[in-house]
Amino acid sequence: MHDASAVTEALAESNGVRLWTVSQGVRHPVMLCNGGAGCCDYLGPVAAMIDDLAKVIRFEQRGCGRSDPTPPYDVKTCVLDLDRIRAHYGVERWIVGGHSWGSDLALAYALAHPARVSGLLCIAGGKVHDDRDWHETYDRRMREQGERLPHFAYPPNMEVNEQINRSWKRYIIKSPHLLKDISELMMPALFVYGEEDIRPRWPTEQLAHLMPNSRFELIDGAEHVIWFSHPNELKSILRNFVDDIIRKGKRVN
């Protein structure tokens, strides 16, 4: 019997750049992108929630953790790298998701390659705005409340973070057809948010209402890293989403 908990590391190449990846589980592929931008992988606890239902793949973007520090650091290249990882694993279609900024990257990938995405999974993220009030609210809550962050085995790369954030505005926010393109994404989508997250949730709720086959789940009392305090609730929601895609016969490989 296959051990769903077995973890296998591999290097995938994207235009000569080596990207660290890891996979665990069996059957239906799911890609989980970590937050940041510019952070190493920390989503092992989330992968373990569904690795008996899915083959969960994770990676570290170029310049982060164990991947090569080779520019360019921008959203377009991140999307390209994700698709090269898909090809490396021989995947035809997959559920693409992430946590925090990783959710934004998953959305960018879905917009670029909708035919290769069987489901979109956004945990504590998913936004397409550059709203000053959102940033001011986040900064104020961070000063007043602070928040718990995951353990990072490798320090965040702030150069990657800064360049990705600038790129996000050019590549996504200023796209003239952005809202129309999002409204035409037909894959199932799940947006999960913690009620105690210091980041305002209205942009994520907007996305959930804009996509025709999506839903928004709010977990009372949960913070940004939802699995710190509410792992069982998150696990149940994620498993139901993945199982529903499988049950409806939406083949992802």
C-alpha positions in Angstrom: 0.0 0.0 0.0 1.3 3.5 -0.9 2.3 5.6 2.1 0.4 8.8 1.6 2.6 10.6 4.2 5.8 9.8 2.3 7.5 13.0 1.2 9.6 13.2 -1.9 11.8 16.2 -2.8 12.8 16.9 -6.4 14.3 19.8 -8.5 12.3 21.0 -11.4 13.8 23.2 -14.1 12.4 26.3 -15.6 14.5 27.8 -18.3 17.6 26.4 -16.6 16.6 27.6 -13.1 16.3 24.9 -10.5 13.2 25.0 -8.4 12.9 23.1 -5.2 9.7 21.0 -5.1 8.2 18.4 -2.8 5.3 16.0 -3.2 3.3 13.7 -0.9 0.2 11.7 -1.3 -1.5 10.0 -4.2 -3.9 10.4 -7.1 -5.4 13.9 -7.8 -2.7 16.6 -8.0 -3.0 19.7 -5.9 -0.4 22.6 -6.0 0.0 24.6 -2.8 1.9 27.9 -3.1 3.2 29.5 0.1 2.8 33.1 1.1 5.2 36.0 1.0 6.1 36.8 -1.6 9.7 35.8 -1.0 9.2 33.1 1.7 10.3 29.5 1.8 7.8 26.6 2.0 5.9 26.2 5.2 2.7 24.4 4.1 3.6 20.9 5.2 0.8 20.9 7.8 -1.8 21.8 5.2 -0.6 19.2 2.7 -0.9 16.5 5.4 -4.6 17.4 5.8 -5.4 16.1 2.3 -2.6 13.8 1.2 -4.7 10.7 1.3 -7.1 12.3 -1.2 -4.5 14.1 -3.4 -0.9 14.2 -4.5 0.1 17.5 -2.9 2.9 19.4 -4.6 4.7 22.4 -3.1 7.6 24.6 -4.2 9.8 27.4 -3.4 9.9 30.2 -5.9 13.2 31.3 -7.4 15.3 33.3 -5.0 13.7 31.6 -2.0 14.8 28.7 0.2 16.3 25.9 -1.8 15.5 27.3 -5.3 18.1 29.1 -7.4 18.4 32.8 -6.8 18.0 33.7 -10.4 15.9 36.7 -11.5 13.6 37.9 -12.9 11.4 38.0 -9.8 8.0 38.9 -11.2 4.5 37.4 -11.3 4.8 36.4 -15.0 7.9 34.3 -14.3 6.2 32.8 -11.2 3.3 31.6 -13.4 5.8 30.3 -15.9 7.7 28.4 -13.2 4.5 26.9 -11.9 3.6 25.6 -15.3 7.0 24.1 -15.7 6.5 22.3 -12.4 3.2 21.0 -13.7 5.0 19.6 -16.7 7.8 18.1 -14.6 5.2 16.1 -12.6 3.4 15.0 -15.8 0.2 16.7 -14.7 -2.5 17.6 -17.2 -4.9 19.5 -14.8 -4.6 20.2 -11.1 -6.2 22.1 -8.3 -4.0 25.2 -7.7 -4.1 26.9 -4.4 -2.1 28.7 -1.7 -1.9 30.5 1.5 -1.9 34.3 1.8 0.1 35.7 -1.2 0.2 32.1 -2.5 -3.5 32.4 -3.1 -2.9 35.5 -5.3 -0.3 33.6 -7.3 -2.8 30.7 -7.7 -5.3 33.1 -9.1 -2.8 34.6 -11.5 -2.0 31.0 -12.7 -5.7 30.3 -13.1 -6.2 33.4 -15.2 -3.2 32.5 -17.4 -4.0 28.7 -17.8 -7.7 28.1 -17.0 -7.8 24.9 -19.0 -5.1 23.4 -16.7 -6.9 24.2 -13.5 -9.7 22.0 -12.1 -10.1 24.0 -8.9 -8.9 27.1 -7.2 -8.1 27.0 -3.5 -7.4 30.3 -1.6 -6.5 30.1 2.1 -6.3 33.5 3.9 -5.8 35.3 0.6 -7.0 36.2 -2.9 -7.2 39.8 -3.8 -6.9 42.1 -6.8 -6.7 45.6 -5.5 -4.2 48.3 -4.3 -6.5 50.0 -1.9 -4.9 52.4 0.5 -7.4 51.9 3.2 -6.8 48.1 3.2 -3.0 48.7 3.7 -3.6 51.3 6.4 -6.0 48.9 8.3 -3.5 46.1 8.0 -0.6 48.2 9.2 -2.6 49.6 12.1 -3.7 46.1 13.2 -0.1 44.8 12.9 1.1 47.6 15.2 -1.7 47.1 17.7 -2.2 43.3 17.7 0.7 41.7 15.8 0.3 38.2 14.5 1.8 34.7 14.7 3.7 33.7 11.6 4.8 30.2 10.5 8.3 28.9 11.2 10.5 29.7 8.2 13.4 27.3 7.8 15.1 29.9 5.5 14.9 33.7 5.9 12.5 35.6 3.6 14.0 37.3 0.6 13.0 40.9 0.7 14.3 41.7 -2.7 11.9 39.0 -4.1 9.1 40.5 -2.0 9.6 44.0 -3.2 10.0 43.1 -6.9 7.0 40.7 -6.9 4.8 43.4 -5.2 5.7 45.9 -7.9 5.1 43.3 -10.6 1.7 42.4 -9.2 0.4 45.9 -9.8 1.6 45.9 -13.4 0.7 42.3 -14.2 -2.7 41.9 -12.5 -4.2 45.1 -11.0 -3.7 47.3 -14.1 -5.0 44.7 -16.5 -7.9 46.4 -18.3 -9.9 43.1 -18.6 -9.1 41.8 -15.1 -12.6 41.7 -13.6 -14.2 40.4 -16.8 -11.5 37.6 -17.0 -12.1 36.6 -13.3 -15.9 36.5 -13.8 -15.4 34.0 -16.7 -13.3 31.6 -14.6 -15.6 28.6 -14.4 -13.6 26.2 -12.2 -14.8 25.5 -8.7 -13.2 27.9 -6.2 -12.9 28.0 -2.5 -11.9 31.0 -0.4 -11.3 30.3 3.3 -10.6 33.2 5.7 -10.0 33.5 9.5 -12.4 35.9 11.3 -9.4 37.2 13.4 -7.1 37.8 10.4 -5.6 41.3 10.7 -6.0 41.6 6.9 -9.4 43.0 5.9 -11.3 40.3 4.1 -13.6 42.3 1.8 -11.3 41.9 -1.3 -11.4 38.1 -0.9 -15.2 38.1 -0.5 -15.4 40.2 -3.6 -13.5 37.6 -5.6 -15.7 34.8 -4.2 -18.8 36.7 -5.4 -17.3 37.5 -8.7 -16.4 33.9 -9.7 -19.5 32.0 -10.7 -18.6 28.6 -9.1 -17.0 29.7 -5.9 -17.8 30.0 -2.2 -16.4 31.9 0.8 -15.9 30.2 4.2 -15.2 32.3 7.3 -13.8 30.4 10.3 -14.8 32.2 13.6 -11.9 32.9 15.9 -9.2 31.9 13.3 -6.2 34.0 12.6 -4.1 34.4 9.4 -2.4 31.1 9.8 -5.7 29.3 10.3 -4.2 25.9 11.2 -2.5 27.3 14.3 -5.8 27.5 16.1 -8.4 25.8 13.9 -6.8 22.9 12.2 -9.8 20.6 12.3 -12.2 23.2 10.8 -9.7 24.0 8.0 -9.1 20.3 7.3 -12.8 19.5 7.1 -13.4 22.4 4.6 -10.4 21.5 2.4 -11.3 17.8 2.3 -14.8 18.5 1.3 -13.7 20.8 -1.5 -11.1 18.3 -2.9 -13.5 15.4 -2.5 -16.3 17.2 -4.2 -14.1 17.8 -7.3 -13.1 14.2 -7.4 -16.7 13.0 -6.8 -18.0 15.1 -9.7 -15.6 13.4 -12.0 -13.4 16.4 -12.7 -10.3 14.5 -13.6 -7.1 16.4 -12.8 -4.4 14.2 -14.4 
